Amino acid sequence: MFEVLDLRGIEVLDSCGQPTVSVVCRLHSGATGHASVPSGRSTGSGEAVELRDGDPARFRGRGCRLAADAVGQLILPAVRGRAYPDQSSFDGDLLQLAAKLGSGALGANSVLGASIAFARAAAGHLGISLVSYFAGDGTQRQLPRPMINLFSGGLHGGAGVELQDLLVIPVCASSMIEVLEVVTELYAVAEERAQRSFSIRPHRADEGGLAPPFRSNRDVFEFAVECITEAGYRPGSDIAIAIDVAATHFVSQDGYVLDGEQIGSHELIGTITEWVSDYPVISVEDGLSENDPAWPELRRALPETCRVVGDDLLCTQVDRVIRARDSKAADALLLKVNQVGSLTQAAAAVEVARAAGWAVVASARSGETEDDWLADLAVGWGADSIKVGSVRQSERLAKYNRLAVLEAIHGWPMARFPASATGVDPVNQSTRSNS
């Protein structure tokens, strides 16, 4: 049993320089846990709502004093002295309190901070690692294979292209440190090539991806393939590509605006299909807007070897996953815990996705902190992939480095992308071409 003695919320800053909430939980046994909550810039309309101060005199209204205070003033009195047998019972009380108070009195940021801080404290009480606590049965199957930002546009990059992120997947790498070796070299080549091509030092986006002034979305793919080749790797065989289209953020009442042209859903699907055909793209996230009924058409248009990942479409919520499952709109869940509010709710969405045979991609947010709990969660819950950001910012590297530590300590293997998607088996394959 886990008896809560104290909970405290603290206003801190995330990687975008915006306030967020950090929570400290102390159990009666003396075990403590802390957690910092991420925040997204690119958000879906179905996401759980954060509590912000709204005071324009502080952080342009984005302050989190109310959310931090809610932890100690509202959540703590409701849970203090209570003995909880497990995570779900604690989260259940959080959700009941949120429903009772109504109108976002707690905010998803307060609830999630308390939920994860309790998890860390409970793991400490049991004398186990956080990853073992998340795994439940103590069995960790794999490390998630990283999908790492190389180029960014859209809301993340502020560049002229709509494509939010082009990410690389080192399918040739058989270990976490090898993944980092491959991507660090590729990133350096991309940075140098961008500076040569555009005669400026390339801007870095929120999640660390480079954001040169590309002329069109197709140019992003061409440039990426050129960089992969220049770095000595084979596009597709060594390094595959994933994209986050984030189409919700360039849709209007009249359709989508892509490369300066107004197009409809069918035309956008055709364009994405061409990208997948012409380049080694094996994962497409949010190819259509969250409310577009053509998602099943997108899934049918793309090869089975290409994942169709739902983010804004699903918002890590069970009812949305069920609807997408039944309509065959997607086959992979982007797991963002702060989209729903508590660990237990997120776990329920993962369970439904797994039962449907979907892949699970654990994801960070644009506004992150140096907290590394997401790495433990991704391993403990057996995520297939992890999407954290690039390799040049500490809040991103905290998660990658944590995965490298877990790998070194436990020797867990890295998840393979399906061989049919890339034509290669990543285990024991050389990471460099001989050319």
BELWOTA-V246958 format. One record per pair of residues at least 24 apart in sequence whose C-alpha atoms are under 10 Angstrom apart, sorted by the first residue. I is the first residue (numbers start at 1). GAP is how many residues later the second one is. Records with the same first field share a line. If there is no record, write none. Layout:
I: GAP, GAP
This chain:
1: 28, 81, 82, 83, 84, 85, 121, 124, 125
2: 24, 25, 26, 27, 29, 79, 80, 81, 82, 83, 84, 85, 88, 116, 119, 120, 121, 123, 124
3: 24, 25, 26, 27, 76, 77, 78, 79, 80, 81, 82, 87, 119
4: 24, 25, 26, 27, 28, 72, 75, 76, 77, 78, 79, 80, 86, 114, 117, 118
5: 24, 25, 26, 27, 71, 72, 74, 75, 76, 77, 78
6: 26, 65, 66, 69, 70, 71, 73, 74, 75
7: 25, 26, 27, 64, 65, 66, 68, 69, 70, 72, 73, 106, 107, 110, 111
8: 26, 60, 61, 62, 63, 64, 65, 67, 68, 105, 106, 109
9: 25, 26, 27, 55, 56, 57, 58, 59, 60, 61, 62, 63, 64, 101, 104, 105
10: 26, 54, 55, 57, 58, 59, 61, 62
11: 25, 52, 53, 54, 55, 56, 57, 58
12: 24, 25, 51, 52, 53, 56, 357
13: 24, 25, 50, 51, 354, 355, 356
14: 24, 25, 352, 353, 354, 355, 356, 381
15: 24, 191, 192, 350, 351, 352, 353, 354, 355, 378, 379, 380, 381
16: 24, 25, 189, 190, 191, 350, 351, 352, 353
17: 42, 350, 351
18: 41, 42, 44, 45, 46, 349, 350
19: 33, 39, 40, 42, 43, 44, 45, 46, 348
20: 30, 31, 32, 42, 43, 44, 45, 47, 48, 89, 90, 93, 347, 348, 349
21: 30, 42, 43, 44, 45, 46, 47, 48, 50, 88, 89, 91, 92, 93
22: 42, 45, 46, 49, 87, 88, 90, 91, 92, 95, 347, 349
23: 45, 48, 49, 86, 87, 88, 89, 90, 91, 92, 93, 94, 95
24: 47, 48, 89, 90, 92, 93, 94, 96, 97
25: 46, 51, 88, 89, 90, 91, 92, 93, 94, 95, 96, 97
26: 54, 91, 92, 94, 95, 96, 99
27: 53, 54, 56, 91, 94, 95, 97, 98
28: 52, 53, 54, 55, 97
29: 92, 93, 95, 96
30: 91, 94, 95
31: 87, 89, 90, 91, 92, 93, 94, 95, 96
32: 85, 86, 87, 88, 89, 90, 91, 92, 93
33: 81, 83, 84, 85, 86, 87, 88, 89, 90, 91, 92
34: 79, 80, 81, 82, 83, 84, 85, 86, 87, 337, 339
35: 77, 78, 79, 80, 81, 82, 83, 84, 85, 86, 334, 336, 337, 338
36: 73, 74, 76, 77, 78, 80, 81, 332, 333, 334, 335, 336, 337
37: 71, 72, 73, 74, 75, 76, 77, 79, 80, 300, 301, 328, 330, 331, 332, 334, 336
38: 71, 74, 75, 298, 299, 300, 326, 327, 328, 329, 330, 331, 332, 333
39: 70, 299, 300, 325, 326, 327, 328, 329, 330
40: 116, 296, 298, 299, 324, 325, 326, 327, 328
41: 114, 115, 165, 324, 325, 326
42: 112, 113, 114, 122, 204, 206, 207, 270, 323, 324, 325
43: 203, 205, 206, 268, 269, 272, 296, 322, 323
44: 202, 204, 205, 245, 246, 267, 268, 269, 270, 271, 295
45: 203, 245, 246, 267, 268, 270, 294
46: 244, 266, 267, 268, 269, 270, 271, 274, 293, 294
47: 61, 264, 265, 267, 268, 269, 270, 289, 291, 292, 293, 294
48: 56, 59, 60, 61, 267, 268, 269, 289, 290, 291, 292, 293, 294
49: 54, 55, 57, 58, 59, 60, 289, 290, 291, 292
50: 54, 55, 56, 57, 58, 59, 60, 61, 62, 288, 289, 291
51: 53, 54, 55, 56, 57, 58, 59
52: 52, 54, 55, 57
64: 45, 46
66: 39, 40, 41, 44
67: 37, 38, 39, 40, 41, 42, 43, 44, 46
68: 38, 39, 41, 42, 45
69: 37, 41
70: 35, 36, 37, 40, 41
71: 35, 36, 38, 39, 40, 42, 43
72: 38, 42
74: 24, 27, 31, 32, 36
75: 31, 35, 36, 39
76: 38
84: 38
85: 37
86: 32, 33, 36
87: 28, 29, 31, 32, 35, 46, 47, 255, 256, 257
88: 27, 254, 255, 256, 257, 259
89: 255
90: 24, 25, 28, 29, 252, 254
91: 24, 25, 27, 250, 251, 252, 253, 254
92: 250, 252, 253
94: 247, 248
95: 246, 247, 250
107: 234
108: 229, 230, 231, 232, 233, 234
109: 229, 230, 231, 232, 233
110: 231, 232
111: 227, 229, 230, 231, 232
112: 225, 226, 227, 228, 229, 230, 231
113: 225, 228, 229, 230
114: 227, 228, 229
115: 226, 227, 228, 229
116: 221, 226, 227, 257
117: 256
119: 224, 254
120: 253
129: 247
130: 243, 245, 246, 247, 250
131: 242, 243, 244, 245, 246, 247, 248, 249, 250, 275
132: 244, 245, 247, 248, 249
133: 243, 244, 247, 248
134: 209, 213, 242, 243, 244, 245, 246, 247, 248
135: 241, 242, 243, 244, 245, 246, 247
136: 244, 245
137: 243
138: 242
139: 240, 241, 242, 243
140: 239, 240, 241, 242, 270, 272, 273
141: 238, 239, 240, 241, 242, 271, 272, 273, 274
142: 236, 237, 238, 239, 240, 241, 242, 265, 269, 270, 271, 272, 273, 274
143: 32, 33, 232, 233, 235, 236, 237, 239, 240, 241, 242, 243, 260, 261, 263, 264, 268, 269, 270, 271, 272, 273
144: 32, 216, 217, 218, 231, 234, 235, 237, 238, 239, 240, 241, 242, 243, 259, 269, 270, 271, 272, 273
145: 24, 25, 26, 28, 29, 30, 31, 34, 216, 238, 239, 240, 241, 242, 268, 269, 270, 271, 272
146: 24, 25, 30, 33, 34, 215, 216, 217, 238, 239, 240, 241, 242, 243, 254, 257, 268, 269
147: 24, 32, 36, 93, 94, 95, 96, 136, 214, 216, 238, 239, 240, 241, 242, 243
148: 31, 32, 35, 39, 59, 60, 61, 93, 94, 238, 239, 240, 241, 242, 243, 248
149: 34, 38, 56, 58, 59, 60, 61, 92, 93, 94, 95, 238, 239, 240, 241, 242
150: 33, 36, 37, 40, 41, 54, 55, 57, 58, 59, 60, 61, 70, 74, 91, 239, 240, 241
151: 36, 39, 40, 52, 53, 54, 56, 57, 58, 59, 60, 61, 63, 69, 70, 72, 73, 92, 239
152: 51, 52, 53, 54, 55, 56, 57, 58, 59, 60, 68, 91, 92
153: 51, 52, 53, 56, 57, 58, 59, 60, 61, 64, 67, 91, 92
154: 51, 57, 90, 91, 92, 93, 95, 96
155: 50, 51, 91, 94, 95, 211
156: 48, 49, 50, 51, 52, 53, 55, 210
157: 46, 47, 48, 49, 50, 51, 52, 53, 54, 55, 56
158: 45, 46, 47, 48, 53, 54, 55
159: 44, 46, 51, 52, 53, 54, 55, 56
160: 51, 52, 53, 54, 55, 56, 57, 99, 100
161: 50, 51, 52, 53, 54, 55, 56, 57, 58, 59, 97, 98, 99
162: 54, 55, 83, 84, 85, 87, 88, 95, 96, 97, 98
163: 53, 54, 55, 57, 80, 81, 82, 83, 84, 86, 87, 95, 96, 124
164: 41, 45, 47, 53, 79, 80, 81, 82, 83, 85, 121
165: 40, 42, 44, 45, 46, 55, 77, 78, 79, 80, 81, 120, 224
166: 43, 44, 54, 55, 58, 75, 76, 77, 78, 79, 115, 118
167: 42, 57, 72, 73, 74, 75, 76, 77, 114, 116, 220, 222, 223
168: 56, 60, 67, 68, 71, 72, 73, 74, 75, 112, 113, 114, 222
169: 67, 69, 70, 71, 72, 73, 112, 113, 114, 216, 218, 248
170: 63, 65, 66, 67, 68, 69, 70, 71, 247, 256, 261
171: 65, 66, 67, 68, 69, 70, 244, 245, 246, 247, 248, 250, 251, 252, 253, 254, 255, 256, 258, 260
172: 61, 62, 64, 65, 66, 67, 68, 244, 250, 252, 253, 254, 255, 256, 257, 258, 259, 260
173: 65, 66, 241, 243, 252, 253, 254, 255, 256, 257, 258
174: 239, 240, 241, 242, 251, 252, 253, 254, 255, 256, 257
175: 228, 229, 232, 233, 236, 237, 238, 239, 240, 251, 252, 253
176: 224, 225, 226, 227, 228, 229, 230, 231, 232, 237, 238
177: 223, 224, 226, 227, 228, 230, 231
178: 226, 253
179: 221, 225, 252
180: 210, 211, 217, 220, 221, 224
181: 250
182: 46, 49, 50, 51, 56, 57, 249, 250
183: 45, 48, 56, 207, 208
184: 206, 207, 208
185: 43, 46, 47
186: 38, 41, 42, 43, 44, 45, 46, 47, 53
187: 40, 41, 44, 203, 204, 205
188: 39, 43
189: 37, 38, 39, 40, 41, 42
190: 33, 34, 36, 37, 38, 40, 41
191: 36
192: 35
193: 30, 33, 34, 37
194: 29, 33
197: 26
204: 186, 188
205: 161, 184, 185
206: 159, 160, 161, 162, 183, 184, 187
207: 157, 158, 159, 160, 161, 181, 182, 183, 184, 185, 186, 188, 189
208: 158, 180, 181, 182, 183, 184, 185, 186, 187, 188
209: 180, 181, 182, 183, 184
210: 180
215: 44
216: 42, 43, 44
217: 41, 42, 58
218: 41, 53, 56, 57, 60, 61
221: 54, 57, 58, 59, 60
222: 56, 57
224: 55
225: 54, 55
229: 203, 204, 206
231: 201, 202
232: 199, 200, 201, 202, 203
233: 197, 198, 199, 200, 201, 202
234: 197, 198, 199, 200, 201
235: 44, 45, 46, 187
236: 43, 44, 45, 46, 185, 186, 187, 188
237: 43, 184, 185, 186, 187, 188, 189, 194, 196
238: 184, 185, 186, 187, 188, 191, 192, 193, 194, 195
239: 41, 42, 183, 192
240: 39, 40, 41, 42, 43, 177, 181, 182
241: 35, 38, 39, 40, 41, 42, 43
242: 34, 38, 39, 40, 41, 42, 43, 64, 65
243: 29, 32, 33, 38, 39, 40, 41, 42, 43, 44, 66
244: 39, 40, 41, 42, 43, 65, 66, 67
245: 27, 39, 40, 41, 42, 43, 44
246: 38, 39, 40, 41, 42, 43, 44, 64, 65, 66
247: 38, 39, 40, 41, 42, 43, 45, 65
248: 38, 39, 40, 41, 42, 43, 44, 64, 65
249: 39, 40, 41
250: 38, 39
251: 37, 38, 39, 41
252: 37
255: 34, 37
256: 32, 33
265: 24, 27, 28, 29, 30, 32, 33
266: 28, 31, 32
268: 30
269: 25, 26, 28, 29, 30, 32, 33
270: 28, 31, 32
272: 26, 29, 30
273: 25, 28, 29, 30
274: 28
276: 26, 27, 30
277: 25, 26
280: 26, 141, 142
281: 24, 25, 26, 140, 141
282: 24, 25, 26, 135, 136, 139, 140
283: 24, 25, 26, 49, 138
284: 24, 25, 26, 46, 48
285: 24, 25, 26, 27, 28, 45, 47, 48, 49
286: 24, 25, 26, 27, 28, 44, 48
287: 24, 26
288: 24, 25
289: 24
290: 24, 25
293: 34, 36
294: 35
295: 29, 32, 33, 34, 35
296: 28, 29, 30, 31, 32, 33, 34
297: 30, 31, 32
298: 30, 31, 32
299: 29, 30, 31, 32
300: 28, 29, 30
303: 118
304: 27, 116, 117
305: 112, 113, 114, 115, 116, 117
306: 25, 112, 114, 115, 116
307: 24, 25, 26, 51, 52, 114
308: 24, 25, 26, 50, 51
309: 24, 25, 49, 50, 51, 52
310: 24, 25, 50, 51
311: 24, 25, 28, 50, 52
312: 27
314: 25, 35
315: 24, 25, 31, 34
316: 24, 25, 29, 30, 31, 32, 33, 34, 37
317: 24, 28, 29, 30, 31, 32, 33, 35
318: 27, 28, 29, 30, 31, 32, 33, 34, 35
319: 30, 33
320: 29
321: 28, 29, 31, 32, 35
322: 27, 30, 31, 34
324: 29
325: 27, 28, 30, 31, 32, 33
326: 30
330: 28, 29
331: 25, 26, 27, 28, 29
332: 24, 25, 26, 27, 28, 29, 52
333: 25, 26, 27, 28, 29, 30, 50
334: 25, 26, 27, 28, 29, 30, 49, 51, 52, 53
335: 25, 26, 27, 28, 29, 43, 48, 51, 52
336: 25, 26, 27, 28, 29, 38
337: 25, 26, 27, 28, 37, 40
338: 26, 27
343: 34
347: 34
350: 31, 32, 33
351: 30
354: 29
358: 26
359: 24, 25, 26, 58
360: 24, 25, 26
361: 24, 25, 26
362: 24, 25, 26
363: 24, 25, 26
364: 24, 25, 31, 32, 35
365: 24, 31
366: 30
367: 28
368: 26, 27, 28
369: 25, 26, 27, 29, 30
370: 24, 25, 26, 27, 28, 29
371: 24, 25, 27, 28, 31
372: 24, 25, 26, 27, 28, 29, 30, 31
373: 25, 26, 29
374: 24, 25, 26, 28, 29
375: 24, 25, 26, 27, 28, 29, 31
376: 26, 27, 30
378: 25
379: 24, 27, 33, 35
382: 33
383: 32
384: 30, 31, 32, 33
385: 29, 30, 31, 32
